[in-house]
């Protein structure tokens, strides 16, 4: 068996960027959000959160549990949130400098189903699957940090903690968990402290961050916001994510949906900054739709304008963006639909300057993992990475001497300049792998073969045995407490 070596992380570093919306348009959206926060407010079903907000001047209605915010309170708190910070990792070479101009990607998450790469069976995902998929994520250079791509569905209410344990044991990259609840957050924080080495080191180079969802329209989740306060106090970055669905949980117009969604993210960030001034926070928007004829949930209709705001709007508020989500509504790997939806989102997400970005791996609108689909997505990622790079225009690249030597009607194949550069002229993807009888192989077949090889053969650098044992002890303690 050939020992596979982890690919170096290759973030998207665009030589070309594009501003879709003017500062005037973004200012208008920002003002609309301030108006929503002051006139309508956001519901916080957490007693602790409401008490903190009231102590700092928010107008809290004890009956509706809605908090309203003055513009001064919002702008003062938001000014404390850092635009740049570091995300640590078990392997220092995988650390991420958030805000350095690159886009660092991960998979989609947190899918409840998996197409088993060994049997082809579609089934519910388990913790063992989280471990295997984490190893694939660790291997691929397109993946800069970890999400729980699939869920540990066999562990019920403690699944999020089992996912974090599986992540720490099966990747050397940064972890972004999806842990909700104050008690759950404290257990996750204990695990992250063990891996980092100390609470001080965790604060300095956090090996974990956490994704916290809001509830549209204009409600904070109790477990989510209480977990966010725990993480923020410890210096663990929090990414607040909202999924406004146009016409149901948000206005049917894109501008209205973003103004409302921003109110959810900004209000959560204000609370976190009141708890721990300077706490690192990211904003993530996932623009979603409902088919008015069927009621189906969609992420990628033909008109997907506005997705550039997923990075532009957080940056206008002064925080990093976990930008436009990729993925696909397609239910099958290797389809035209899955390719075009992921390719468009990857290129756009890079051009608009997203700092972090969930991207590939799941089918069926974030529900089903396919190993070959992940490898196909990795190929799309690499194509997008090359599109974003500039080409050289120096004397050697312009090849004026070679052009003069060959002249009209000649041929460049035998020229020394060609011999120097020909190997770099063609970078092969999955579509240009040779078969045993000549000709190119089917790309889906190649992807399936590579996915199976990674799944079976790749193993990352192991977590220190003492730390692994301590993580197992922490999860066992959480099982006893949270499951009674």
N, C-alpha and C positions, 0 to 999 in steps of 0.2 A: 504494500500500500504506500503510495506517494504521500509524504507529509505535506499538507497544505500550509502555507504561511499566510498570515493575515495581510491583506492588501493595505497599503498606506492610505490614510484618510485623505480624500481629494474633494475638498469643498468646492462649491461653485464660486469662482472669483471673476465676476463680469468685467470685461474691458469696456462694455457698453451698458449704460443704464438709461432709463426713460422715465420722465415724470408725466403721469397720465393726467393728474389734476393740479390746478393752480393753487397757490397759497390762498387766494381769495375764496376758492371753492372749499378748501379745507377749513378755513376760518369760519365759513358759514356753517359747516357741519359741526365744528367745535362749539359755536355759539348755540346751535340747536340742542346739543347735548347739555350744555350748561342750563339752558331754559328748562329742559325736561327734568334735570336734577333739582332745580329750584321750585318748579311749579307742580310737578307730578310726583317725583320722588321714586325711591326704590324700596321694596319690602325686604327687611332683614329679620327672618324668623329666629334669630339668635339673641337671647337676653344679654349675653356678654357683648356682642357687637353693638346692640342698641345702647347699652350703657356707655360704652366708649364714645360712640358718635354723639350722644347727648352731652357728655362731659366736654366735648370739643366744639360745641356750638351748632350741631345739626338739629333741625326741628323734628322731633320724634313723636309720632302719634302712638300712644301705648295700646290703643284698641286695634288699629289696622296694622301696627308694627311697620309702618312706612316711615322712612327717614327722608327728609328734604334737606338739600345742601345749598348754601349760598355760594355764589361764584368765588368769593374770596377764599372760603374754606377749601373749595375744590382746587383752585389754582395754587394755593399755598402748599397743600399736601402733595399735589402732583409734581411740584417743583423739587421735592425731596427725592423722588424716584430716580435712580441712576440710569443714564442712557447706555453705559457700557459696564460690563463686569465679566468675570471669569467663571466658567463652569469647569470644575475639576474632573478628574478621571483616575481610575486605578493605574493606568499607564499614562505618565505625564505627556507623552507625545500625542495623546488623544484629547488633551485639554482644549477648550473652546474659548476664544476671546470674543465674546458677544459684542457686536458693534464694530468689528474691524473691517467691515466692507465685504466680507464673504457671506455666503449663504450655506449654513450647515444643516444637513438633512437627516431625517430618520424615516422609518416606515409609517404607514397608517396604523391606527390602533382604535380600539381594543376589541378585535373581532371575536365573536363567540363561536365561530365555526372554522374548520380547517379541512382542506382536501388532503388526506394523508398521502404523502409522497411515496410511500412504500406500497400502499394498496389501491390508491386512487379513490378511496371511500371518503365521502363528505360526512363529517360528524362533528359533534361538540368538541371544543378544544379543552385541553387539560394542562396541568402544571408541567407535565413532561413535554408537552408541545411548546410551552413558553420557553423551556430550557433549550430545546432544539432550534427554535426560531431565533432565540437570542444568539446562539452560536453562528447562525447564518449572518445575522446583522453584524456581529463582531468581525466576521471575515470580510465583508464587502466594503471596499473603500468609499463607496457612495454614501454609506451610512455613518454619520459622524457621532451620533448619540443614540441612546436606547429609548424606545417606547415599548410597553407591553403590547406587541403586535397582536397577539391573541390573549385570551383570558384563561386564568386557571379556574375554569368552571367547576372543577371537582372539589373546590374548597369553599364554595358559598360565600358567606359574609366576610371571611378572612382572605378571599382570593387576592385582593390588592396587595396584601403583605406577602403572600406567597409569590406573587409576580415579582415584587422587588427583590426578595431573596434569590429567586431564580435568575434575575438579571445580574445581581452582584456576583453570582457564582459562574456566570456564563458569558460575560463580556468584560473587557477592560476599559470600555468607553463610559462616558457620562450617562447616568440614568435619569430619565424623567418619568417618575411614577405617576399613577393616577389614584393616589390614596386620599380617601375622604373620611372625615370624622376626627374629632379631637383625640380620642384614645388611639385610633388607628395611626394617626399622624405621629403620636409620641413613640409608638413602636417602630415606625419607619425611621424616625429620627434617631432612635437608638441604634438601628442597624447601620444607618449612614455614618454615625459617629464611630462605630466599630471599624468600618472600612476605611474611613478617613484617618483614624488613629487617635483623634481627640476632638472635643467640641471646638477648640480654637482652630484646629486645622480644617475642620468642616466649614467653619465660617469663612476662613481665608480662601480655601479652594474647594467649594462644595461639590462633592462627588455625586450629589443627587439634587434634582429639582422636582417640582410637582405640578401637575396639570389640574386645575380646579375649574369646574364648569359652573356657569350661571344658569338661571332658568328664565327663558323669555316667555312673556314680556315683564321685565323690570322686577325680578325676584332673585335674591341670593339664596342658594341652597344652604340649609343649616349645617350639614356635615361638611360641605365644601368650605364655607367661610370660616368655620371653627378650625378646620385643618390648616387653612391659609394663615391664620393668626399664630398657630403653633410653629409652622415652618418659618414664617417671617421673623419671629422673635429669635430663632436660632441662626438666622442668616442664610437659610436655604431658599433659593429663588423659587418664586411661584409664577406660573403662567396661567392667567385667567383666560378662559375660552368661552365664547358665546356662539350659538348656532341659530341665528334668527331665520325662521322659515317664512319667506315672503307670503303674505296673505293669510297666515294662520297665527303664528306667534309673533309676528312683526308686520308692519305695514307692507302692502303689496308693491310699493315703490322702493327702489334700491336706496335712495337717499334717506328716506324715512326709516328703513330697516337699519341702516348703519348708525343713524343718530340715536335710535333706541338702543341698539347693541352697545354702542360706546358708553351710554349711560350706565349699563350694567358693569362693564369692565372698569370704568373710571371710578364708580362708587366703591367697588371692591378694593381698588388700589388706594383710594383715600383712606379707607379703614385700615389697611395694612400699614400705610405710612404713619397713621396716628399711633398704631401699636408699636412700630419699629421704624422710626424715621431713617430713610436711606435704604430700606429693604429692597433688594433686587426683584423686579417684577417685569413680566412680558405680557403683551396683549395678543390674543389670537382670535380672529374672526373666521368662521366657516359659513359662507353664504349658502343657504339651502332653500329648497323650493318644494311645493306640493303640486302634483299634477291635478288640475281642477276637474278633470274628467274621472280619474280613478282614485284619487287620494294617495297615490304612491309618493314616497319620499324620494326626491331627486337632488343631486348635487351638480350635475353638469348638463343643463339644457343648452341649446345652441346659443342663446343670448345670455352670456355669463359676465356681462359688463359689471364693473364695480368691484371685481375681485382684486384689482390693484389697490383698493383702499385698505386691504388687509395689512399692508405694510405702510402705506402712506399715512393713514390715520394714526396708528400708534406713534410713528415718528413725529407727527405734528404735535402730539401730546407730550413728546419727550421721552418715550420709553421704547425699548426694543420690540420688534415684531416677530411673532412666530407665525409667519405669513401664510399665504393662500394654500389651502390644502389641495393635494393632488388626489390620487385615487381614481376610481372609475365607477360608474353605475353598471358597467358590463358584468355579467355573471360568469363569463368564460375567459380563460387566459388566451392570449394570442389573437384577439379579435381586433378588427379595425377600430372599434369604439374604444377599447381599453388603451390602445396605442395613442390615438389622437387626443383623448382627454388627458392622459398623463403628460404627453409631450407639451401641449399648450400650457398647462399649469406650471410645469417645471421651468420653461423658458420665461414665462411671465413673472413667476415668483423671484427669479434671479434678477430680471431687469428692474423690478421695483425695489430691490434692495432688502428683501426679507432677511432677517438675521438668522432665524431658525425656520425650518419648514418640514412638516410631515409630508411624505410623498407617496411611496409605492408599497406594494405588497398585498393589499386587500382587494377583493372583488366584491361586487354586489353592494356598492355604497357602504364601504367600511365594515363589512360583516364577515367575509370568508377569506381565509389565507390560502394562497397557492404558492408553493415553493418555486415552480417554474415561472409563475407570474412575477415573483420578486426578481428573479434573474433577468427576465425580459425587461422589467422596469429599470434594473441596473444598467442595461444596455441603452435604454432611452435616456437615463440620467447622464451617461458618459457622452452621448451625442449632444445633449444640451450643454454639458460642460465645455465641449469643443466649440460649439456655436458662440459661446460667450467670450471665448479667448480671441485676442487680436492676432494678426499675422505679422511677420517681420517685413520690414521695408528697407533693410540695410543693403549694402552693395552686393553681398553674396546672395541674398534672397531675390534681388532684382535680376540677377543672372545675366547682366548685360554682356559679359565676356562670352558666356556660353551661347547666347543668341547670335552674337557676331561670328563665332566660330562655326556654328551650324549653318546659319544663313538661310535664304529662301529655298524651300524644297528639300532641306536636309532632314536629319533624324537625330533626336537627342539621346536615344537609348545608349549609345556607346560613349557619350561624352563623360569626362571625369566628374563634372558637376552633377550629372545624373547619378553616377555611381555613389557619390557622397550623400545624396539626399533621397534616393529612390525608396529606401526602406521606411523613411518617415513620411513619405507621400501618401501611403495607404495605411490607415489604421483599421484593422479588421474588427468588425462587430459580429454579433451572432448571425447576421445574414450572409456573411462571407467566409464561413468555415468550410473547408474542403471535405468532401466525402471520399471514401476509399476508391471509388471508381471514377474520380474526377467530378467536377461540377460542385456547386454549392449545396450544402445540406439544408434541410428544413430548419428554420430558426427555432420553432417551438420544440422540435426534437432535441436540438442542441441545448436549449434552456433546460429542458427536463433532465437531460443527462448531467449537466453541470450542477443543477440544484440537488440532485440525488447524491452526487459526489461530495458536495459541501455538507449536506445533511448527515451523511454517514461518516465522513472522514475528518472533518475539521474539528479541532479542539483548541480553545483559547488558553492563554496562560491561566493556570488555576488560582483561585483565591487561596490565600494562606490558610492552612488547615485549622489553626486556632480560631481565626476569624470566621471561617465557614461554620465551625462548631458553635460559635457564639451566635451567629445568625439563626441557626437551627433552634437554639435555646430560646431566643427572643420570639420566634414565630410560634413555638410550642406554648410559650407563656401567653401570647395573644390568643391562641386557640382556646386555652382554658378560660381566659377572662371573657372574651367576646362571644364565645359560644356556650358559656356557662358550664 
